[in-house]
Amino acid sequence: MTMDTKKLLSDYRHNRLTPESLFLLRKESAGTDTSRLELLMEDLWESEPLDVLSDPDSDRNDRTDRMLKRISRRTRRPAVPLLYQAVTWAAAVLLPVLLCTSLFLYQRTEKVRDNLIVVTTQRGEQASAQLPDGTVVSLNADSKLLYRPFNYDNDRRVEFEGEGYFEVATHPKIPFMVETPDIRVCVLGTKFNLKARSSNSFVEVMLDEGKVELTDLTSQARLLLQPLEKGTFDREQRTFSVVKTGGKEVSSWRQGEMVFYRTPLKEVLKAIENQYGVNITIHVDEQLDEDKFTGTFTTRNLIESLNMIKHCYGLNYSVTGKEVAFTR
Amino acid sequence: MNTEKHYITGLKQGKHRDFEALYRVYADKLYRYCYSFIKNREETEDLVQELFISLWNQRENIQLENSLSKLLFTMAKNRLINSYRATLNSPVFEDYVLFCNTLSGSSQTEAMIDFQDFCYHLNRAKRLLNETQREVFTLSKENGLSHKEIAQRMNLSEQTIKNQLSIAMKMMSEALKNFLPMMLFFRLI
């Protein structure tokens, strides 16, 4: 490569070629083997100051940025794998969090499943409870209603002790079941009064509407009740019996009355004790406990009730705080 | 130089910031250098881009003790020489040189119009030709075929080619008057 070639190349690069010099350069370049041209070009590349070459673009910075952008598109990770990476990271972070949450929720569900709602009344109290399906249970004094809200809609089962009036929301498929320690009352939608006190020797179901089925939890013996029938379960004999009623007696407590029909005095007094939250004792020689009593008391006035018993049996009574004592 | 070594070390570790710093040092010089041989902006941009992309892809093989400048030239040279030779030997470049000389009247002043702009105006003017004229013109002026060769290829007589080319040249001259003041540069054989 001669000095001439260098000059020709320089003219080419600066657009100063003449048709004659172009002819010469073409001839040179055709004859020159690449390695000599390479050496010449490398020398120019290393030695040439930047400003020797004019820039074809006036917006040089734009060009540099534009090219870098395109380069970055290929050197930086593409968008989809980046997203994938982000998702991977998110999953890695979220997995333990979700696991903990699941565990927590599971445990809570377990708790909820075991959750019991208990409605109780003390002696002298009455209360009303509405269950998730709209069933309303009115509790007389000294009663207890238990149910599990978890899955209640598919399994309408409650436990009950004491006396209560049930207005069961109708559901054609899912029966409503009340379990007392002795019997189960199974209904589809009805109104009935249930009396299942541990202090009474009988469990009584007085049906107002619909149909109920009573089942002895021990023998699985069954009794189907029609409206206005009262089913009685003898807790000692473990037998059922049915009587027709006028419908007033059993749920009378809800109207502020206590109606008794040939009821042992012992149970009458217990009812009064429950109603007013008092203790009644009878200090007499003869045995009055099993005496059959028929009558109606108010649930609003203890003295009136006590006076009625006083006149019926010719007794006297004294009230000391919560203690009532009958004497001859 | 120490900063460059620092950047190269970063690049080898896959740090984009150091890669971009190196790009900003070399991109402009590389572009101008290559453009002076290729004389086409898009082709030059593409070369420079591909160069830096392969620099990134081969970052782990970079030797710290060698100069990056030398490495860049080595990576660029094959494509650069090919492009240079393509431009140098193209018939349109010959027209361009003729044009520049006619325009300036002196071979020692730098041309007023660069090769790419010349090609651009030429192509615009070419749109005015009909299909035959355009093909004759392209084969003659851009592919450098002789009248005889064109006649054979197009299955026309040599005289027809001469006539068509002459019409084409006339029309081009008319059309290019608006863009370029002098259109007397074509080789009229």
Interface residues (C-beta under 8 A of the other chain):
Chain A: D11 Y12 R13 H14 N15 R16 L17 T18 P19 S21 L22 L25 R26 S29 T34 L37 E38 M41 E42 L44 W45 E46 E48 L50 L53 S54 D55 P56 D57 R60 R63 T64 R66 M67 L68 R70 I71 S72 R74 T75 R76
Chain B: H16 F19 E20 Y23 R24 A27 D28 K29 Y31 R32 Y33 Y35 S36 F37 R41 E45 V48 Q49 F52 I53 W56 N57 S69 K70 F73 K77 L80 I81 R85 L88 N89 F93 E94 V97 L98 C100 N101 S107 Q108 T109 E110 A111 D114 F115 Q116
